[in-house]
Amino acid sequence: MIGTLAGVEVVEAERNGTKGMCCGAGGARMWMEETIGTKVNDARSEER
């Protein structure tokens, strides 16, 4: 649907398939507030 909109280009994430990046939520880590290093969701949103 989104790809049918004028001016929208759908592209595949650079890290996909076997190069994919973990979401970081395994082992109930989604309930923890990270204080060390880069948050996974921040790193993912910076990727193109």
Secondary structure, DSSP 4 states (H G I P E B T S, - for coil): -GGGSTT------SS-GGG----S-GGGGGGSPP-SS--HHHHHHH--
